[in-house]
Amino acid sequence: MTFVFELAVSFLALGPPPARLVCFILLIFFQWIIFATGNYGFFNNLTMVLTVPLFDDRQFHSGGEYLAVAVATTGGTVTVLVSIIFTFFSS
């Protein structure tokens, strides 16, 4: 599955806006799987931040892409909270 996400899904970033949105959602999902199963420090957070340019400005303003914005906001918030909790309780 790693090769599918890293090779096939990454090429969606070169496509039209709907393909980039699918790429964003799949890459965020994949980073959450890595985050839940391994310890790669802040690698996952950096990768999630790098997926933000996959959004087209029209997707933020069209009103039809609430799901993608909700996923991005929720995922970012949960990532920050879990990172803070693990930082304080891992010592």
PDB file of N, CA, C and O in Angstrom, chain B, residues numbered from 101:
ATOM      1  N   MET B 101       0.822  -1.202   0.000  1.00  0.00           N
ATOM      2  CA  MET B 101       0.000   0.000   0.000  1.00  0.00           C
ATOM      3  C   MET B 101       0.865   1.265   0.000  1.00  0.00           C
ATOM      4  O   MET B 101       0.468   2.295  -0.545  1.00  0.00           O
ATOM      5  N   THR B 102       2.037   1.179   0.609  1.00  0.00           N
ATOM      6  CA  THR B 102       2.906   2.357   0.641  1.00  0.00           C
ATOM      7  C   THR B 102       3.276   2.792  -0.759  1.00  0.00           C
ATOM      8  O   THR B 102       3.265   3.985  -1.060  1.00  0.00           O
ATOM      9  N   PHE B 103       3.605   1.840  -1.623  1.00  0.00           N
ATOM     10  CA  PHE B 103       3.974   2.189  -2.989  1.00  0.00           C
ATOM     11  C   PHE B 103       2.796   2.777  -3.755  1.00  0.00           C
ATOM     12  O   PHE B 103       2.982   3.672  -4.580  1.00  0.00           O
ATOM     13  N   VAL B 104       1.596   2.290  -3.495  1.00  0.00           N
ATOM     14  CA  VAL B 104       0.412   2.840  -4.163  1.00  0.00           C
ATOM     15  C   VAL B 104       0.238   4.309  -3.786  1.00  0.00           C
ATOM     16  O   VAL B 104       0.017   5.158  -4.649  1.00  0.00           O
ATOM     17  N   PHE B 105       0.340   4.596  -2.499  1.00  0.00           N
ATOM     18  CA  PHE B 105       0.159   5.978  -2.062  1.00  0.00           C
ATOM     19  C   PHE B 105       1.298   6.878  -2.523  1.00  0.00           C
ATOM     20  O   PHE B 105       1.069   8.002  -2.968  1.00  0.00           O
ATOM     21  N   GLU B 106       2.524   6.379  -2.415  1.00  0.00           N
ATOM     22  CA  GLU B 106       3.664   7.227  -2.748  1.00  0.00           C
ATOM     23  C   GLU B 106       3.854   7.409  -4.246  1.00  0.00           C
ATOM     24  O   GLU B 106       4.362   8.446  -4.675  1.00  0.00           O
ATOM     25  N   LEU B 107       3.468   6.445  -5.040  1.00  0.00           N
ATOM     26  CA  LEU B 107       3.668   6.551  -6.483  1.00  0.00           C
ATOM     27  C   LEU B 107       2.393   6.968  -7.212  1.00  0.00           C
ATOM     28  O   LEU B 107       2.366   8.010  -7.866  1.00  0.00           O
ATOM     29  N   ALA B 108       1.356   6.174  -7.105  1.00  0.00           N
ATOM     30  CA  ALA B 108       0.143   6.429  -7.888  1.00  0.00           C
ATOM     31  C   ALA B 108      -0.612   7.663  -7.415  1.00  0.00           C
ATOM     32  O   ALA B 108      -0.995   8.506  -8.226  1.00  0.00           O
ATOM     33  N   VAL B 109      -0.825   7.772  -6.119  1.00  0.00           N
ATOM     34  CA  VAL B 109      -1.610   8.893  -5.592  1.00  0.00           C
ATOM     35  C   VAL B 109      -0.876  10.213  -5.797  1.00  0.00           C
ATOM     36  O   VAL B 109      -1.513  11.240  -6.029  1.00  0.00           O
ATOM     37  N   SER B 110       0.429  10.204  -5.716  1.00  0.00           N
ATOM     38  CA  SER B 110       1.197  11.439  -5.878  1.00  0.00           C
ATOM     39  C   SER B 110       1.034  12.044  -7.263  1.00  0.00           C
ATOM     40  O   SER B 110       1.096  13.264  -7.412  1.00  0.00           O
ATOM     41  N   PHE B 111       0.827  11.210  -8.283  1.00  0.00           N
ATOM     42  CA  PHE B 111       0.632  11.736  -9.630  1.00  0.00           C
ATOM     43  C   PHE B 111      -0.690  12.485  -9.769  1.00  0.00           C
ATOM     44  O   PHE B 111      -0.843  13.285 -10.693  1.00  0.00           O
ATOM     45  N   LEU B 112      -1.643  12.248  -8.879  1.00  0.00           N
ATOM     46  CA  LEU B 112      -2.900  12.994  -8.912  1.00  0.00           C
ATOM     47  C   LEU B 112      -2.669  14.482  -8.641  1.00  0.00           C
ATOM     48  O   LEU B 112      -3.486  15.315  -9.035  1.00  0.00           O
ATOM     49  N   ALA B 113      -1.575  14.821  -7.978  1.00  0.00           N
ATOM     50  CA  ALA B 113      -1.265  16.225  -7.686  1.00  0.00           C
ATOM     51  C   ALA B 113      -1.007  17.021  -8.957  1.00  0.00           C
ATOM     52  O   ALA B 113      -1.081  18.249  -8.936  1.00  0.00           O
ATOM     53  N   LEU B 114      -0.709  16.351 -10.056  1.00  0.00           N
ATOM     54  CA  LEU B 114      -0.446  17.033 -11.321  1.00  0.00           C
ATOM     55  C   LEU B 114      -1.702  17.212 -12.163  1.00  0.00           C
ATOM     56  O   LEU B 114      -1.653  17.815 -13.235  1.00  0.00           O
ATOM     57  N   GLY B 115      -2.814  16.696 -11.686  1.00  0.00           N
ATOM     58  CA  GLY B 115      -4.043  16.722 -12.463  1.00  0.00           C
ATOM     59  C   GLY B 115      -4.882  17.971 -12.222  1.00  0.00           C
ATOM     60  O   GLY B 115      -4.414  18.940 -11.624  1.00  0.00           O
ATOM     61  N   PRO B 116      -6.129  17.939 -12.695  1.00  0.00           N
ATOM     62  CA  PRO B 116      -7.049  19.061 -12.491  1.00  0.00           C
ATOM     63  C   PRO B 116      -7.469  19.164 -11.022  1.00  0.00           C
ATOM     64  O   PRO B 116      -7.169  18.270 -10.231  1.00  0.00           O
ATOM     65  N   PRO B 117      -8.161  20.246 -10.651  1.00  0.00           N
ATOM     66  CA  PRO B 117      -8.532  20.449  -9.239  1.00  0.00           C
ATOM     67  C   PRO B 117      -9.259  19.284  -8.569  1.00  0.00           C
ATOM     68  O   PRO B 117      -8.946  18.987  -7.416  1.00  0.00           O
ATOM     69  N   PRO B 118     -10.211  18.606  -9.217  1.00  0.00           N
ATOM     70  CA  PRO B 118     -10.833  17.464  -8.513  1.00  0.00           C
ATOM     71  C   PRO B 118      -9.833  16.350  -8.193  1.00  0.00           C
ATOM     72  O   PRO B 118      -9.926  15.721  -7.139  1.00  0.00           O
ATOM     73  N   ALA B 119      -8.885  16.103  -9.087  1.00  0.00           N
ATOM     74  CA  ALA B 119      -7.868  15.076  -8.830  1.00  0.00           C
ATOM     75  C   ALA B 119      -6.943  15.511  -7.702  1.00  0.00           C
ATOM     76  O   ALA B 119      -6.520  14.682  -6.895  1.00  0.00           O
ATOM     77  N   ARG B 120      -6.623  16.800  -7.635  1.00  0.00           N
ATOM     78  CA  ARG B 120      -5.768  17.286  -6.557  1.00  0.00           C
ATOM     79  C   ARG B 120      -6.470  17.187  -5.213  1.00  0.00           C
ATOM     80  O   ARG B 120      -5.830  16.926  -4.194  1.00  0.00           O
ATOM     81  N   LEU B 121      -7.786  17.394  -5.203  1.00  0.00           N
ATOM     82  CA  LEU B 121      -8.549  17.256  -3.966  1.00  0.00           C
ATOM     83  C   LEU B 121      -8.539  15.805  -3.484  1.00  0.00           C
ATOM     84  O   LEU B 121      -8.382  15.547  -2.291  1.00  0.00           O
ATOM     85  N   VAL B 122      -8.705  14.866  -4.403  1.00  0.00           N
ATOM     86  CA  VAL B 122      -8.638  13.441  -4.052  1.00  0.00           C
ATOM     87  C   VAL B 122      -7.238  13.106  -3.546  1.00  0.00           C
ATOM     88  O   VAL B 122      -7.087  12.358  -2.580  1.00  0.00           O
ATOM     89  N   CYS B 123      -6.224  13.652  -4.190  1.00  0.00           N
ATOM     90  CA  CYS B 123      -4.845  13.440  -3.757  1.00  0.00           C
ATOM     91  C   CYS B 123      -4.642  13.953  -2.340  1.00  0.00           C
ATOM     92  O   CYS B 123      -4.018  13.282  -1.518  1.00  0.00           O
ATOM     93  N   PHE B 124      -5.164  15.135  -2.050  1.00  0.00           N
ATOM     94  CA  PHE B 124      -5.049  15.708  -0.714  1.00  0.00           C
ATOM     95  C   PHE B 124      -5.664  14.794   0.331  1.00  0.00           C
ATOM     96  O   PHE B 124      -5.032  14.488   1.342  1.00  0.00           O
ATOM     97  N   ILE B 125      -6.883  14.360   0.094  1.00  0.00           N
ATOM     98  CA  ILE B 125      -7.596  13.530   1.072  1.00  0.00           C
ATOM     99  C   ILE B 125      -6.880  12.194   1.274  1.00  0.00           C
ATOM    100  O   ILE B 125      -6.747  11.734   2.408  1.00  0.00           O
ATOM    101  N   LEU B 126      -6.419  11.569   0.194  1.00  0.00           N
ATOM    102  CA  LEU B 126      -5.740  10.281   0.316  1.00  0.00           C
ATOM    103  C   LEU B 126      -4.387  10.416   1.004  1.00  0.00           C
ATOM    104  O   LEU B 126      -4.014   9.557   1.803  1.00  0.00           O
ATOM    105  N   LEU B 127      -3.649  11.478   0.708  1.00  0.00           N
ATOM    106  CA  LEU B 127      -2.357  11.663   1.362  1.00  0.00           C
ATOM    107  C   LEU B 127      -2.514  11.960   2.845  1.00  0.00           C
ATOM    108  O   LEU B 127      -1.724  11.482   3.658  1.00  0.00           O
ATOM    109  N   ILE B 128      -3.526  12.746   3.207  1.00  0.00           N
ATOM    110  CA  ILE B 128      -3.786  13.008   4.629  1.00  0.00           C
ATOM    111  C   ILE B 128      -4.153  11.698   5.336  1.00  0.00           C
ATOM    112  O   ILE B 128      -3.676  11.423   6.437  1.00  0.00           O
ATOM    113  N   PHE B 129      -4.999  10.901   4.695  1.00  0.00           N
ATOM    114  CA  PHE B 129      -5.384   9.612   5.261  1.00  0.00           C
ATOM    115  C   PHE B 129      -4.159   8.723   5.455  1.00  0.00           C
ATOM    116  O   PHE B 129      -4.010   8.090   6.500  1.00  0.00           O
ATOM    117  N   PHE B 130      -3.281   8.674   4.452  1.00  0.00           N
ATOM    118  CA  PHE B 130      -2.085   7.847   4.537  1.00  0.00           C
ATOM    119  C   PHE B 130      -1.155   8.337   5.646  1.00  0.00           C
ATOM    120  O   PHE B 130      -0.572   7.523   6.361  1.00  0.00           O
ATOM    121  N   GLN B 131      -1.011   9.632   5.796  1.00  0.00           N
ATOM    122  CA  GLN B 131      -0.155  10.168   6.855  1.00  0.00           C
ATOM    123  C   GLN B 131      -0.735   9.848   8.232  1.00  0.00           C
ATOM    124  O   GLN B 131       0.012   9.627   9.185  1.00  0.00           O
ATOM    125  N   TRP B 132      -2.051   9.823   8.336  1.00  0.00           N
ATOM    126  CA  TRP B 132      -2.667   9.448   9.615  1.00  0.00           C
ATOM    127  C   TRP B 132      -2.411   7.982   9.939  1.00  0.00           C
ATOM    128  O   TRP B 132      -2.224   7.628  11.103  1.00  0.00           O
ATOM    129  N   ILE B 133      -2.402   7.123   8.913  1.00  0.00           N
ATOM    130  CA  ILE B 133      -2.080   5.719   9.151  1.00  0.00           C
ATOM    131  C   ILE B 133      -0.653   5.588   9.644  1.00  0.00           C
ATOM    132  O   ILE B 133      -0.394   4.852  10.596  1.00  0.00           O
ATOM    133  N   ILE B 134       0.276   6.287   9.014  1.00  0.00           N
ATOM    134  CA  ILE B 134       1.677   6.246   9.451  1.00  0.00           C
ATOM    135  C   ILE B 134       1.797   6.805  10.861  1.00  0.00           C
ATOM    136  O   ILE B 134       2.519   6.253  11.691  1.00  0.00           O
ATOM    137  N   PHE B 135       1.095   7.894  11.135  1.00  0.00           N
ATOM    138  CA  PHE B 135       1.133   8.518  12.454  1.00  0.00           C
ATOM    139  C   PHE B 135       0.632   7.562  13.527  1.00  0.00           C
ATOM    140  O   PHE B 135       1.182   7.522  14.628  1.00  0.00           O
ATOM    141  N   ALA B 136      -0.408   6.793  13.217  1.00  0.00           N
ATOM    142  CA  ALA B 136      -0.997   5.883  14.195  1.00  0.00           C
ATOM    143  C   ALA B 136      -0.154   4.632  14.420  1.00  0.00           C
ATOM    144  O   ALA B 136      -0.239   4.015  15.482  1.00  0.00           O
ATOM    145  N   THR B 137       0.657   4.252  13.438  1.00  0.00           N
ATOM    146  CA  THR B 137       1.375   2.986  13.555  1.00  0.00           C
ATOM    147  C   THR B 137       2.876   3.124  13.777  1.00  0.00           C
ATOM    148  O   THR B 137       3.540   2.140  14.103  1.00  0.00           O
ATOM    149  N   GLY B 138       3.413   4.305  13.611  1.00  0.00           N
ATOM    150  CA  GLY B 138       4.861   4.453  13.737  1.00  0.00           C
ATOM    151  C   GLY B 138       5.238   5.728  14.454  1.00  0.00           C
ATOM    152  O   GLY B 138       4.385   6.535  14.822  1.00  0.00           O
ATOM    153  N   ASN B 139       6.528   5.893  14.643  1.00  0.00           N
ATOM    154  CA  ASN B 139       7.035   7.076  15.314  1.00  0.00           C
ATOM    155  C   ASN B 139       8.044   7.746  14.394  1.00  0.00           C
ATOM    156  O   ASN B 139       9.217   7.372  14.368  1.00  0.00           O
ATOM    157  N   TYR B 140       7.587   8.729  13.647  1.00  0.00           N
ATOM    158  CA  TYR B 140       8.449   9.426  12.709  1.00  0.00           C
ATOM    159  C   TYR B 140       8.597  10.892  13.089  1.00  0.00           C
ATOM    160  O   TYR B 140       8.893  11.727  12.235  1.00  0.00           O
ATOM    161  N   GLY B 141       8.395  11.209  14.351  1.00  0.00           N
ATOM    162  CA  GLY B 141       8.555  12.586  14.805  1.00  0.00           C
ATOM    163  C   GLY B 141       7.560  13.515  14.143  1.00  0.00           C
ATOM    164  O   GLY B 141       6.357  13.252  14.134  1.00  0.00           O
ATOM    165  N   PHE B 142       8.067  14.598  13.591  1.00  0.00           N
ATOM    166  CA  PHE B 142       7.180  15.576  12.971  1.00  0.00           C
ATOM    167  C   PHE B 142       7.110  15.407  11.455  1.00  0.00           C
ATOM    168  O   PHE B 142       6.590  16.287  10.769  1.00  0.00           O
ATOM    169  N   PHE B 143       7.617  14.308  10.918  1.00  0.00           N
ATOM    170  CA  PHE B 143       7.559  14.033   9.484  1.00  0.00           C
ATOM    171  C   PHE B 143       6.127  14.088   8.962  1.00  0.00           C
ATOM    172  O   PHE B 143       5.867  14.672   7.910  1.00  0.00           O
ATOM    173  N   ASN B 144       5.207  13.486   9.692  1.00  0.00           N
ATOM    174  CA  ASN B 144       3.812  13.457   9.251  1.00  0.00           C
ATOM    175  C   ASN B 144       3.213  14.856   9.211  1.00  0.00           C
ATOM    176  O   ASN B 144       2.481  15.196   8.282  1.00  0.00           O
ATOM    177  N   ASN B 145       3.520  15.657  10.206  1.00  0.00           N
ATOM    178  CA  ASN B 145       2.992  17.019  10.236  1.00  0.00           C
ATOM    179  C   ASN B 145       3.517  17.827   9.055  1.00  0.00           C
ATOM    180  O   ASN B 145       2.762  18.569   8.428  1.00  0.00           O
ATOM    181  N   LEU B 146       4.793  17.691   8.749  1.00  0.00           N
ATOM    182  CA  LEU B 146       5.366  18.418   7.617  1.00  0.00           C
ATOM    183  C   LEU B 146       4.744  17.978   6.296  1.00  0.00           C
ATOM    184  O   LEU B 146       4.476  18.802   5.421  1.00  0.00           O
ATOM    185  N   THR B 147       4.521  16.689   6.162  1.00  0.00           N
ATOM    186  CA  THR B 147       3.913  16.188   4.936  1.00  0.00           C
ATOM    187  C   THR B 147       2.481  16.683   4.793  1.00  0.00           C
ATOM    188  O   THR B 147       2.048  17.020   3.691  1.00  0.00           O
ATOM    189  N   MET B 148       1.747  16.729   5.890  1.00  0.00           N
ATOM    190  CA  MET B 148       0.372  17.234   5.832  1.00  0.00           C
ATOM    191  C   MET B 148       0.344  18.710   5.458  1.00  0.00           C
ATOM    192  O   MET B 148      -0.537  19.143   4.716  1.00  0.00           O
ATOM    193  N   VAL B 149       1.288  19.477   5.955  1.00  0.00           N
ATOM    194  CA  VAL B 149       1.355  20.898   5.597  1.00  0.00           C
ATOM    195  C   VAL B 149       1.676  21.056   4.113  1.00  0.00           C
ATOM    196  O   VAL B 149       1.158  21.959   3.457  1.00  0.00           O
ATOM    197  N   LEU B 150       2.520  20.190   3.591  1.00  0.00           N
ATOM    198  CA  LEU B 150       2.885  20.275   2.174  1.00  0.00           C
ATOM    199  C   LEU B 150       1.731  19.918   1.239  1.00  0.00           C
ATOM    200  O   LEU B 150       1.808  20.207   0.045  1.00  0.00           O
ATOM    201  N   THR B 151       0.675  19.307   1.743  1.00  0.00           N
ATOM    202  CA  THR B 151      -0.470  18.989   0.893  1.00  0.00           C
ATOM    203  C   THR B 151      -1.441  20.165   0.749  1.00  0.00           C
ATOM    204  O   THR B 151      -2.329  20.119  -0.102  1.00  0.00           O
ATOM    205  N   VAL B 152      -1.293  21.200   1.548  1.00  0.00           N
ATOM    206  CA  VAL B 152      -2.220  22.342   1.496  1.00  0.00           C
ATOM    207  C   VAL B 152      -2.254  23.002   0.120  1.00  0.00           C
ATOM    208  O   VAL B 152      -3.344  23.372  -0.319  1.00  0.00           O
ATOM    209  N   PRO B 153      -1.134  23.178  -0.595  1.00  0.00           N
ATOM    210  CA  PRO B 153      -1.222  23.795  -1.924  1.00  0.00           C
ATOM    211  C   PRO B 153      -2.017  22.989  -2.948  1.00  0.00           C
ATOM    212  O   PRO B 153      -2.267  23.483  -4.048  1.00  0.00           O
ATOM    213  N   LEU B 154      -2.416  21.776  -2.621  1.00  0.00           N
ATOM    214  CA  LEU B 154      -3.241  21.003  -3.549  1.00  0.00           C
ATOM    215  C   LEU B 154      -4.650  21.567  -3.668  1.00  0.00           C
ATOM    216  O   LEU B 154      -5.371  21.234  -4.609  1.00  0.00           O
ATOM    217  N   PHE B 155      -5.051  22.414  -2.729  1.00  0.00           N
ATOM    218  CA  PHE B 155      -6.366  23.048  -2.798  1.00  0.00           C
ATOM    219  C   PHE B 155      -6.371  24.148  -3.837  1.00  0.00           C
ATOM    220  O   PHE B 155      -5.423  24.927  -3.939  1.00  0.00           O
ATOM    221  N   ASP B 156      -7.434  24.206  -4.598  1.00  0.00           N
ATOM    222  CA  ASP B 156      -7.660  25.307  -5.517  1.00  0.00           C
ATOM    223  C   ASP B 156      -8.446  26.375  -4.761  1.00  0.00           C
ATOM    224  O   ASP B 156      -9.292  26.038  -3.932  1.00  0.00           O
ATOM    225  N   ASP B 157      -8.186  27.648  -5.029  1.00  0.00           N
ATOM    226  CA  ASP B 157      -8.893  28.721  -4.330  1.00  0.00           C
ATOM    227  C   ASP B 157     -10.401  28.617  -4.503  1.00  0.00           C
ATOM    228  O   ASP B 157     -11.158  28.951  -3.591  1.00  0.00           O
ATOM    229  N   ARG B 158     -10.836  28.158  -5.659  1.00  0.00           N
ATOM    230  CA  ARG B 158     -12.280  28.034  -5.894  1.00  0.00           C
ATOM    231  C   ARG B 158     -12.912  26.994  -4.983  1.00  0.00           C
ATOM    232  O   ARG B 158     -14.103  27.088  -4.684  1.00  0.00           O
ATOM    233  N   GLN B 159     -12.148  26.005  -4.533  1.00  0.00           N
ATOM    234  CA  GLN B 159     -12.701  24.988  -3.642  1.00  0.00           C
ATOM    235  C   GLN B 159     -13.011  25.570  -2.270  1.00  0.00           C
ATOM    236  O   GLN B 159     -13.927  25.106  -1.591  1.00  0.00           O
ATOM    237  N   PHE B 160     -12.265  26.571  -1.862  1.00  0.00           N
ATOM    238  CA  PHE B 160     -12.549  27.212  -0.576  1.00  0.00           C
ATOM    239  C   PHE B 160     -13.765  28.107  -0.657  1.00  0.00           C
ATOM    240  O   PHE B 160     -14.487  28.253   0.329  1.00  0.00           O
ATOM    241  N   HIS B 161     -14.010  28.714  -1.817  1.00  0.00           N
ATOM    242  CA  HIS B 161     -15.072  29.709  -1.930  1.00  0.00           C
ATOM    243  C   HIS B 161     -16.343  29.191  -2.584  1.00  0.00           C
ATOM    244  O   HIS B 161     -17.358  29.887  -2.585  1.00  0.00           O
ATOM    245  N   SER B 162     -16.311  27.983  -3.141  1.00  0.00           N
ATOM    246  CA  SER B 162     -17.477  27.500  -3.873  1.00  0.00           C
ATOM    247  C   SER B 162     -18.606  27.051  -2.958  1.00  0.00           C
ATOM    248  O   SER B 162     -19.767  27.060  -3.366  1.00  0.00           O
ATOM    249  N   GLY B 163     -18.293  26.665  -1.750  1.00  0.00           N
ATOM    250  CA  GLY B 163     -19.324  26.204  -0.841  1.00  0.00           C
ATOM    251  C   GLY B 163     -19.648  24.729  -1.025  1.00  0.00           C
ATOM    252  O   GLY B 163     -20.349  24.147  -0.197  1.00  0.00           O
ATOM    253  N   GLY B 164     -19.155  24.118  -2.087  1.00  0.00           N
ATOM    254  CA  GLY B 164     -19.448  22.723  -2.344  1.00  0.00           C
ATOM    255  C   GLY B 164     -18.393  21.780  -1.807  1.00  0.00           C
ATOM    256  O   GLY B 164     -18.540  20.564  -1.920  1.00  0.00           O
ATOM    257  N   GLU B 165     -17.342  22.309  -1.233  1.00  0.00           N
ATOM    258  CA  GLU B 165     -16.243  21.461  -0.768  1.00  0.00           C
ATOM    259  C   GLU B 165     -16.087  21.531   0.748  1.00  0.00           C
ATOM    260  O   GLU B 165     -14.969  21.546   1.262  1.00  0.00           O
ATOM    261  N   TYR B 166     -17.204  21.575   1.457  1.00  0.00           N
ATOM    262  CA  TYR B 166     -17.143  21.643   2.915  1.00  0.00           C
ATOM    263  C   TYR B 166     -16.481  20.407   3.514  1.00  0.00           C
ATOM    264  O   TYR B 166     -15.827  20.493   4.553  1.00  0.00           O
ATOM    265  N   LEU B 167     -16.648  19.269   2.867  1.00  0.00           N
ATOM    266  CA  LEU B 167     -16.066  18.035   3.386  1.00  0.00           C
ATOM    267  C   LEU B 167     -14.540  18.119   3.411  1.00  0.00           C
ATOM    268  O   LEU B 167     -13.914  17.746   4.404  1.00  0.00           O
ATOM    269  N   ALA B 168     -13.948  18.601   2.336  1.00  0.00           N
ATOM    270  CA  ALA B 168     -12.480  18.693   2.285  1.00  0.00           C
ATOM    271  C   ALA B 168     -11.952  19.681   3.322  1.00  0.00           C
ATOM    272  O   ALA B 168     -10.941  19.420   3.974  1.00  0.00           O
ATOM    273  N   VAL B 169     -12.624  20.799   3.471  1.00  0.00           N
ATOM    274  CA  VAL B 169     -12.197  21.786   4.459  1.00  0.00           C
ATOM    275  C   VAL B 169     -12.379  21.222   5.869  1.00  0.00           C
ATOM    276  O   VAL B 169     -11.533  21.435   6.737  1.00  0.00           O
ATOM    277  N   ALA B 170     -13.474  20.510   6.095  1.00  0.00           N
ATOM    278  CA  ALA B 170     -13.712  19.905   7.406  1.00  0.00           C
ATOM    279  C   ALA B 170     -12.667  18.840   7.710  1.00  0.00           C
ATOM    280  O   ALA B 170     -12.194  18.741   8.842  1.00  0.00           O
ATOM    281  N   VAL B 171     -12.305  18.045   6.714  1.00  0.00           N
ATOM    282  CA  VAL B 171     -11.282  17.017   6.917  1.00  0.00           C
ATOM    283  C   VAL B 171      -9.947  17.671   7.233  1.00  0.00           C
ATOM    284  O   VAL B 171      -9.242  17.239   8.145  1.00  0.00           O
ATOM    285  N   ALA B 172      -9.600  18.701   6.491  1.00  0.00           N
ATOM    286  CA  ALA B 172      -8.321  19.384   6.716  1.00  0.00           C
ATOM    287  C   ALA B 172      -8.275  20.034   8.090  1.00  0.00           C
ATOM    288  O   ALA B 172      -7.276  19.921   8.800  1.00  0.00           O
ATOM    289  N   THR B 173      -9.344  20.709   8.465  1.00  0.00           N
ATOM    290  CA  THR B 173      -9.379  21.379   9.757  1.00  0.00           C
ATOM    291  C   THR B 173      -9.363  20.387  10.909  1.00  0.00           C
ATOM    292  O   THR B 173      -8.607  20.546  11.867  1.00  0.00           O
ATOM    293  N   THR B 174     -10.195  19.369  10.811  1.00  0.00           N
ATOM    294  CA  THR B 174     -10.249  18.357  11.860  1.00  0.00           C
ATOM    295  C   THR B 174      -8.938  17.596  11.965  1.00  0.00           C
ATOM    296  O   THR B 174      -8.424  17.374  13.061  1.00  0.00           O
ATOM    297  N   GLY B 175      -8.407  17.201  10.828  1.00  0.00           N
ATOM    298  CA  GLY B 175      -7.137  16.472  10.832  1.00  0.00           C
ATOM    299  C   GLY B 175      -6.003  17.289  11.412  1.00  0.00           C
ATOM    300  O   GLY B 175      -5.197  16.776  12.189  1.00  0.00           O
ATOM    301  N   GLY B 176      -5.932  18.550  11.043  1.00  0.00           N
ATOM    302  CA  GLY B 176      -4.889  19.413  11.590  1.00  0.00           C
ATOM    303  C   GLY B 176      -5.034  19.628  13.079  1.00  0.00           C
ATOM    304  O   GLY B 176      -4.046  19.596  13.812  1.00  0.00           O
ATOM    305  N   THR B 177      -6.256  19.847  13.534  1.00  0.00           N
ATOM    306  CA  THR B 177      -6.498  20.066  14.953  1.00  0.00           C
ATOM    307  C   THR B 177      -6.162  18.820  15.770  1.00  0.00           C
ATOM    308  O   THR B 177      -5.502  18.911  16.805  1.00  0.00           O
ATOM    309  N   VAL B 178      -6.613  17.670  15.307  1.00  0.00           N
ATOM    310  CA  VAL B 178      -6.335  16.427  16.025  1.00  0.00           C
ATOM    311  C   VAL B 178      -4.832  16.131  16.028  1.00  0.00           C
ATOM    312  O   VAL B 178      -4.288  15.683  17.037  1.00  0.00           O
ATOM    313  N   THR B 179      -4.169  16.380  14.910  1.00  0.00           N
ATOM    314  CA  THR B 179      -2.722  16.152  14.842  1.00  0.00           C
ATOM    315  C   THR B 179      -1.981  17.003  15.855  1.00  0.00           C
ATOM    316  O   THR B 179      -1.098  16.507  16.555  1.00  0.00           O
ATOM    317  N   VAL B 180      -2.326  18.266  15.939  1.00  0.00           N
ATOM    318  CA  VAL B 180      -1.661  19.158  16.894  1.00  0.00           C
ATOM    319  C   VAL B 180      -1.948  18.718  18.327  1.00  0.00           C
ATOM    320  O   VAL B 180      -1.032  18.674  19.148  1.00  0.00           O
ATOM    321  N   LEU B 181      -3.190  18.393  18.638  1.00  0.00           N
ATOM    322  CA  LEU B 181      -3.543  17.977  19.997  1.00  0.00           C
ATOM    323  C   LEU B 181      -2.848  16.675  20.394  1.00  0.00           C
ATOM    324  O   LEU B 181      -2.325  16.560  21.502  1.00  0.00           O
ATOM    325  N   VAL B 182      -2.844  15.698  19.491  1.00  0.00           N
ATOM    326  CA  VAL B 182      -2.191  14.426  19.801  1.00  0.00           C
ATOM    327  C   VAL B 182      -0.685  14.626  19.953  1.00  0.00           C
ATOM    328  O   VAL B 182      -0.067  14.017  20.827  1.00  0.00           O
ATOM    329  N   SER B 183      -0.092  15.469  19.115  1.00  0.00           N
ATOM    330  CA  SER B 183       1.341  15.750  19.236  1.00  0.00           C
ATOM    331  C   SER B 183       1.668  16.389  20.572  1.00  0.00           C
ATOM    332  O   SER B 183       2.672  16.047  21.196  1.00  0.00           O
ATOM    333  N   ILE B 184       0.831  17.313  21.016  1.00  0.00           N
ATOM    334  CA  ILE B 184       1.057  17.966  22.320  1.00  0.00           C
ATOM    335  C   ILE B 184       0.922  16.952  23.444  1.00  0.00           C
ATOM    336  O   ILE B 184       1.742  16.930  24.362  1.00  0.00           O
ATOM    337  N   ILE B 185      -0.099  16.116  23.379  1.00  0.00           N
ATOM    338  CA  ILE B 185      -0.319  15.119  24.440  1.00  0.00           C
ATOM    339  C   ILE B 185       0.855  14.148  24.492  1.00  0.00           C
ATOM    340  O   ILE B 185       1.356  13.855  25.577  1.00  0.00           O
ATOM    341  N   PHE B 186       1.308  13.639  23.339  1.00  0.00           N
ATOM    342  CA  PHE B 186       2.434  12.708  23.329  1.00  0.00           C
ATOM    343  C   PHE B 186       3.723  13.378  23.791  1.00  0.00           C
ATOM    344  O   PHE B 186       4.569  12.731  24.409  1.00  0.00           O
ATOM    345  N   THR B 187       3.878  14.641  23.504  1.00  0.00           N
ATOM    346  CA  THR B 187       5.077  15.348  23.929  1.00  0.00           C
ATOM    347  C   THR B 187       5.159  15.434  25.451  1.00  0.00           C
ATOM    348  O   THR B 187       6.223  15.221  26.032  1.00  0.00           O
ATOM    349  N   PHE B 188       4.036  15.745  26.092  1.00  0.00           N
ATOM    350  CA  PHE B 188       4.046  15.900  27.535  1.00  0.00           C
ATOM    351  C   PHE B 188       4.055  14.572  28.287  1.00  0.00           C
ATOM    352  O   PHE B 188       4.622  14.489  29.377  1.00  0.00           O
ATOM    353  N   PHE B 189       3.445  13.541  27.730  1.00  0.00           N
ATOM    354  CA  PHE B 189       3.336  12.279  28.458  1.00  0.00           C
ATOM    355  C   PHE B 189       4.342  11.231  28.053  1.00  0.00           C
ATOM    356  O   PHE B 189       4.338  10.141  28.624  1.00  0.00           O
ATOM    357  N   SER B 190       5.203  11.508  27.094  1.00  0.00           N
ATOM    358  CA  SER B 190       6.180  10.504  26.666  1.00  0.00           C
ATOM    359  C   SER B 190       7.471  10.567  27.479  1.00  0.00           C
ATOM    360  O   SER B 190       8.311   9.674  27.362  1.00  0.00           O
ATOM    361  N   SER B 191       7.643  11.587  28.287  1.00  0.00           N
ATOM    362  CA  SER B 191       8.894  11.708  29.048  1.00  0.00           C
ATOM    363  C   SER B 191       8.913  10.778  30.235  1.00  0.00           C
ATOM    364  O   SER B 191       9.891  10.752  30.983  1.00  0.00           O
TER     365      SER B 191
END
